């Protein structure tokens, strides 16, 4: 009979331990872990593969008619008077270097979290690679797929703008 009581007592101890473990797991889930949903849909603001490395006519076919904003000069890039065009009411700026869309800036992104998956998703890039630089409101990927550099800048924990250098450094 004493053995029967001992088994009941051990079983009660195990139930209590299991209950404590479940409470700890619930606490961690709701109060410690960030609420990032890895399966959340990603919004594509600019399909980078359809714009980068394209000429003005090809870009216009994707983004619509652009407006000439100014001319860009960069000796290192071999650009003396490269056109800078504005698309989608100022949301997209493209500098055409050697007649291809080389420096692309995507602006007005304050509605999006400053997270790797979100930033890359905005450009319709599928491979979730960790950035080479991730500090003080800057995330930068060097040589991501065929692009020289992708840099995202934050403002208050949200994406401010993204700069893509397709070919030039």
Phi and psi restraints in degrees (value plus and minus 20) as a CYANA .aco file:
   2 UNK   PHI     -83.4   -43.4
   2 UNK   PSI     -54.1   -14.1
   3 UNK   PHI     -85.5   -45.5
   3 UNK   PSI     -57.4   -17.4
   4 UNK   PHI     -83.7   -43.7
   4 UNK   PSI     -61.2   -21.2
   5 UNK   PHI     -87.1   -47.1
   5 UNK   PSI     -59.7   -19.7
   6 UNK   PHI     -82.9   -42.9
   6 UNK   PSI     -61.0   -21.0
   7 UNK   PHI     -85.4   -45.4
   7 UNK   PSI     -61.9   -21.9
   8 UNK   PHI     -82.1   -42.1
   8 UNK   PSI     -61.0   -21.0
   9 UNK   PHI     -85.6   -45.6
   9 UNK   PSI     -62.3   -22.3
  10 UNK   PHI     -84.0   -44.0
  10 UNK   PSI     -62.1   -22.1
  11 UNK   PHI     -82.4   -42.4
  11 UNK   PSI     -60.3   -20.3
  12 UNK   PHI     -84.4   -44.4
  12 UNK   PSI     -59.6   -19.6
  13 UNK   PHI     -83.1   -43.1
  13 UNK   PSI     -62.2   -22.2
  14 UNK   PHI     -85.9   -45.9
  14 UNK   PSI     -60.0   -20.0
  15 UNK   PHI     -83.1   -43.1
  15 UNK   PSI     -61.2   -21.2
  16 UNK   PHI     -83.7   -43.7
  16 UNK   PSI     -63.3   -23.3
  17 UNK   PHI     -83.9   -43.9
  17 UNK   PSI     -63.0   -23.0
  18 UNK   PHI     -81.9   -41.9
  18 UNK   PSI     -60.7   -20.7
  19 UNK   PHI     -81.9   -41.9
  19 UNK   PSI     -63.2   -23.2
  20 UNK   PHI     -84.1   -44.1
  20 UNK   PSI     -62.9   -22.9
  21 UNK   PHI     -81.8   -41.8
  21 UNK   PSI     -61.9   -21.9
  22 UNK   PHI     -84.0   -44.0
  22 UNK   PSI     -61.7   -21.7
  23 UNK   PHI     -81.4   -41.4
  23 UNK   PSI     -61.8   -21.8
  24 UNK   PHI     -84.3   -44.3
  24 UNK   PSI     -62.9   -22.9
  25 UNK   PHI     -82.2   -42.2
  25 UNK   PSI     -62.5   -22.5
  26 UNK   PHI     -84.6   -44.6
  26 UNK   PSI     -62.6   -22.6
  27 UNK   PHI     -79.8   -39.8
  27 UNK   PSI     -66.6   -26.6
  28 UNK   PHI     -83.1   -43.1
  28 UNK   PSI     -63.2   -23.2
  29 UNK   PHI     -80.6   -40.6
  29 UNK   PSI     -64.8   -24.8
  30 UNK   PHI    -113.5   -73.5
  30 UNK   PSI     -42.8    -2.8
  31 UNK   PHI    -138.5   -98.5
  31 UNK   PSI     -33.0     7.0
  32 UNK   PHI    -131.8   -91.8
  32 UNK   PSI     -68.4   -28.4
  33 UNK   PHI     -93.6   -53.6
  33 UNK   PSI     124.4   164.4
  34 UNK   PHI     -89.9   -49.9
  34 UNK   PSI     134.0   174.0
  35 UNK   PHI    -111.0   -71.0
  35 UNK   PSI      37.5    77.5
  36 UNK   PHI    -112.5   -72.5
  36 UNK   PSI     107.0   147.0
  37 UNK   PHI    -121.2   -81.2
  37 UNK   PSI      85.5   125.5
  38 UNK   PHI     -86.0   -46.0
  38 UNK   PSI     -39.1     0.9
  39 UNK   PHI    -120.7   -80.7
  39 UNK   PSI     -14.8    25.2
  40 UNK   PHI     -85.2   -45.2
  40 UNK   PSI     129.3   169.3
  41 UNK   PHI     -89.7   -49.7
  41 UNK   PSI     124.3   164.3
  42 UNK   PHI    -124.9   -84.9
  42 UNK   PSI     113.0   153.0
  43 UNK   PHI    -107.3   -67.3
  43 UNK   PSI     110.2   150.2
  44 UNK   PHI    -119.0   -79.0
  44 UNK   PSI      93.5   133.5
  45 UNK   PHI    -109.8   -69.8
  45 UNK   PSI     -51.0   -11.0
  46 UNK   PHI    -170.8  -130.8
  46 UNK   PSI      99.8   139.8
  47 UNK   PHI     -99.4   -59.4
  47 UNK   PSI      76.9   116.9
  48 UNK   PHI     -78.9   -38.9
  48 UNK   PSI     -56.5   -16.5
  49 UNK   PHI     -85.3   -45.3
  49 UNK   PSI     -43.7    -3.7
  50 UNK   PHI    -107.9   -67.9
  50 UNK   PSI     -27.7    12.3
  51 UNK   PHI    -136.7   -96.7
  51 UNK   PSI     -66.9   -26.9
  52 UNK   PHI     -83.0   -43.0
  52 UNK   PSI     124.5   164.5
  53 UNK   PHI      46.7    86.7
  53 UNK   PSI      -6.5    33.5
  54 UNK   PHI    -123.2   -83.2
  54 UNK   PSI     137.6   177.6
  55 UNK   PHI    -104.2   -64.2
  55 UNK   PSI     157.9   197.9
  56 UNK   PHI     -81.7   -41.7
  56 UNK   PSI     -59.4   -19.4
  57 UNK   PHI     -85.9   -45.9
  57 UNK   PSI     -62.0   -22.0
  58 UNK   PHI     -86.5   -46.5
  58 UNK   PSI     -58.3   -18.3
  59 UNK   PHI     -86.7   -46.7
  59 UNK   PSI     -62.1   -22.1
  60 UNK   PHI     -81.5   -41.5
  60 UNK   PSI     -52.4   -12.4
  61 UNK   PHI     -84.9   -44.9
  61 UNK   PSI     -48.5    -8.5
  62 UNK   PHI    -112.7   -72.7
  62 UNK   PSI     -66.4   -26.4
  63 UNK   PHI    -120.6   -80.6
  63 UNK   PSI     -30.6     9.4
  64 UNK   PHI      73.4   113.4
  64 UNK   PSI    -198.6  -158.6
  65 UNK   PHI     -84.9   -44.9
  65 UNK   PSI     113.4   153.4
  66 UNK   PHI    -118.3   -78.3
  66 UNK   PSI     141.9   181.9
  67 UNK   PHI    -138.0   -98.0
  67 UNK   PSI     107.5   147.5
  68 UNK   PHI     -86.4   -46.4
  68 UNK   PSI     102.3   142.3
  69 UNK   PHI    -117.4   -77.4
  69 UNK   PSI     -68.9   -28.9
  70 UNK   PHI    -188.7  -148.7
  70 UNK   PSI    -194.0  -154.0
  71 UNK   PHI    -136.5   -96.5
  71 UNK   PSI     124.9   164.9
  72 UNK   PHI    -130.6   -90.6
  72 UNK   PSI     121.6   161.6
  73 UNK   PHI    -148.4  -108.4
  73 UNK   PSI     107.7   147.7
  74 UNK   PHI    -171.3  -131.3
  74 UNK   PSI      86.8   126.8
  75 UNK   PHI     -84.1   -44.1
  75 UNK   PSI     -58.5   -18.5
  76 UNK   PHI     -82.3   -42.3
  76 UNK   PSI     -57.4   -17.4
  77 UNK   PHI    -104.0   -64.0
  77 UNK   PSI     -24.8    15.2
  78 UNK   PHI      54.0    94.0
  78 UNK   PSI      15.9    55.9
  79 UNK   PHI    -141.5  -101.5
  79 UNK   PSI      97.0   137.0
  80 UNK   PHI    -118.0   -78.0
  80 UNK   PSI     -62.0   -22.0
  81 UNK   PHI    -167.3  -127.3
  81 UNK   PSI      50.3    90.3
  82 UNK   PHI    -109.9   -69.9
  82 UNK   PSI     113.9   153.9
  83 UNK   PHI     -92.0   -52.0
  83 UNK   PSI     118.7   158.7
  84 UNK   PHI    -132.1   -92.1
  84 UNK   PSI      95.5   135.5
  85 UNK   PHI    -131.0   -91.0
  85 UNK   PSI     129.2   169.2
  86 UNK   PHI    -129.8   -89.8
  86 UNK   PSI     114.8   154.8
  87 UNK   PHI    -148.0  -108.0
  87 UNK   PSI     140.4   180.4
  88 UNK   PHI      29.9    69.9
  88 UNK   PSI      34.6    74.6
  89 UNK   PHI      33.9    73.9
  89 UNK   PSI      19.5    59.5
  90 UNK   PHI      71.0   111.0
  90 UNK   PSI     -21.1    18.9
  91 UNK   PHI     -94.3   -54.3
  91 UNK   PSI     -51.3   -11.3
  92 UNK   PHI    -142.8  -102.8
  92 UNK   PSI     107.2   147.2
  93 UNK   PHI    -137.4   -97.4
  93 UNK   PSI     113.5   153.5
  94 UNK   PHI    -151.4  -111.4
  94 UNK   PSI     110.5   150.5
  95 UNK   PHI    -124.2   -84.2
  95 UNK   PSI     103.5   143.5
  96 UNK   PHI    -113.1   -73.1
  96 UNK   PSI      90.2   130.2
  97 UNK   PHI    -128.0   -88.0
  97 UNK   PSI     107.7   147.7
  98 UNK   PHI      33.6    73.6
  98 UNK   PSI      19.8    59.8
  99 UNK   PHI      46.4    86.4
  99 UNK   PSI      -2.4    37.6
 100 UNK   PHI    -145.5  -105.5
 100 UNK   PSI     133.4   173.4
 101 UNK   PHI     -89.0   -49.0
 101 UNK   PSI      84.9   124.9
 102 UNK   PHI    -129.6   -89.6
 102 UNK   PSI     -73.0   -33.0
 103 UNK   PHI    -124.7   -84.7
 103 UNK   PSI      94.1   134.1
 104 UNK   PHI    -139.1   -99.1
 104 UNK   PSI     107.7   147.7
 105 UNK   PHI    -138.8   -98.8
 105 UNK   PSI     107.5   147.5
 106 UNK   PHI    -130.0   -90.0
 106 UNK   PSI      98.6   138.6
 107 UNK   PHI    -135.8   -95.8
 107 UNK   PSI     155.5   195.5
 108 UNK   PHI      39.5    79.5
 108 UNK   PSI      35.3    75.3
 109 UNK   PHI    -133.2   -93.2
 109 UNK   PSI       8.1    48.1
 110 UNK   PHI     -84.0   -44.0
 110 UNK   PSI     -32.6     7.4
 111 UNK   PHI    -104.2   -64.2
 111 UNK   PSI     -22.1    17.9
 112 UNK   PHI    -134.4   -94.4
 112 UNK   PSI     120.3   160.3
 113 UNK   PHI     -88.1   -48.1
 113 UNK   PSI     128.2   168.2
 114 UNK   PHI    -106.0   -66.0
 114 UNK   PSI      49.6    89.6
 115 UNK   PHI    -145.9  -105.9
 115 UNK   PSI     128.3   168.3
 116 UNK   PHI     -72.2   -32.2
 116 UNK   PSI     -72.0   -32.0
 117 UNK   PHI     -82.0   -42.0
 117 UNK   PSI     -58.4   -18.4
 118 UNK   PHI     -89.0   -49.0
 118 UNK   PSI     -65.3   -25.3
 119 UNK   PHI     -81.7   -41.7
 119 UNK   PSI     -69.8   -29.8
 120 UNK   PHI     -86.5   -46.5
 120 UNK   PSI     -54.2   -14.2
 121 UNK   PHI     -85.7   -45.7
 121 UNK   PSI     -54.4   -14.4
 122 UNK   PHI     -79.1   -39.1
 122 UNK   PSI     -48.0    -8.0
 123 UNK   PHI    -119.8   -79.8
 123 UNK   PSI     -14.0    26.0
 124 UNK   PHI      40.9    80.9
 124 UNK   PSI      19.1    59.1
 125 UNK   PHI    -121.2   -81.2
 125 UNK   PSI     108.2   148.2
 126 UNK   PHI    -109.0   -69.0
 126 UNK   PSI     -54.1   -14.1
 127 UNK   PHI     -97.5   -57.5
 127 UNK   PSI      95.6   135.6
 128 UNK   PHI    -107.0   -67.0
 128 UNK   PSI      66.9   106.9
 129 UNK   PHI    -120.3   -80.3
 129 UNK   PSI     122.3   162.3
 130 UNK   PHI     -89.2   -49.2
 130 UNK   PSI     120.1   160.1
 131 UNK   PHI     -91.4   -51.4
 131 UNK   PSI     133.8   173.8
 132 UNK   PHI     -90.5   -50.5
 132 UNK   PSI     -55.6   -15.6
 133 UNK   PHI    -142.4  -102.4
 133 UNK   PSI     111.1   151.1
 134 UNK   PHI    -166.6  -126.6
 134 UNK   PSI      64.5   104.5
 135 UNK   PHI    -177.6  -137.6
 135 UNK   PSI     127.0   167.0
 136 UNK   PHI      23.6    63.6
 136 UNK   PSI      32.4    72.4
 137 UNK   PHI      56.8    96.8
 137 UNK   PSI      -0.9    39.1
 138 UNK   PHI    -153.8  -113.8
 138 UNK   PSI     110.8   150.8
 139 UNK   PHI    -146.1  -106.1
 139 UNK   PSI     108.9   148.9
 140 UNK   PHI    -155.1  -115.1
 140 UNK   PSI     109.4   149.4
 141 UNK   PHI    -128.5   -88.5
 141 UNK   PSI     104.9   144.9
 142 UNK   PHI    -121.5   -81.5
 142 UNK   PSI     114.9   154.9
 143 UNK   PHI      33.3    73.3
 143 UNK   PSI      28.6    68.6
 144 UNK   PHI    -100.0   -60.0
 144 UNK   PSI      95.6   135.6
 145 UNK   PHI      29.9    69.9
 145 UNK   PSI    -139.8   -99.8
 146 UNK   PHI    -117.3   -77.3
 146 UNK   PSI     -16.8    23.2
 147 UNK   PHI    -116.6   -76.6
 147 UNK   PSI     118.8   158.8
 148 UNK   PHI     -83.3   -43.3
 148 UNK   PSI     -65.9   -25.9
 149 UNK   PHI    -177.5  -137.5
 149 UNK   PSI     120.8   160.8
 150 UNK   PHI    -146.8  -106.8
 150 UNK   PSI     103.4   143.4
 151 UNK   PHI    -147.4  -107.4
 151 UNK   PSI     111.7   151.7
 152 UNK   PHI    -137.3   -97.3
 152 UNK   PSI     119.6   159.6
 153 UNK   PHI    -140.4  -100.4
 153 UNK   PSI     119.6   159.6
 154 UNK   PHI    -128.2   -88.2
 154 UNK   PSI     136.9   176.9
 155 UNK   PHI    -163.1  -123.1
 155 UNK   PSI      89.9   129.9
 156 UNK   PHI      44.5    84.5
 156 UNK   PSI      16.8    56.8
 157 UNK   PHI      60.7   100.7
 157 UNK   PSI     -20.4    19.6
 158 UNK   PHI    -134.6   -94.6
 158 UNK   PSI     138.9   178.9
 159 UNK   PHI     -90.2   -50.2
 159 UNK   PSI     110.0   150.0
 160 UNK   PHI    -111.8   -71.8
 160 UNK   PSI     -79.4   -39.4
 161 UNK   PHI    -175.3  -135.3
 161 UNK   PSI     143.6   183.6
 162 UNK   PHI    -145.4  -105.4
 162 UNK   PSI     113.1   153.1
 163 UNK   PHI    -135.3   -95.3
 163 UNK   PSI     106.9   146.9
 164 UNK   PHI    -137.0   -97.0
 164 UNK   PSI     108.6   148.6
 165 UNK   PHI    -127.9   -87.9
 165 UNK   PSI      88.9   128.9
 166 UNK   PHI     -90.7   -50.7
 166 UNK   PSI     -72.9   -32.9
 167 UNK   PHI    -140.2  -100.2
 167 UNK   PSI     -64.2   -24.2
 168 UNK   PHI     -95.0   -55.0
 168 UNK   PSI     141.2   181.2
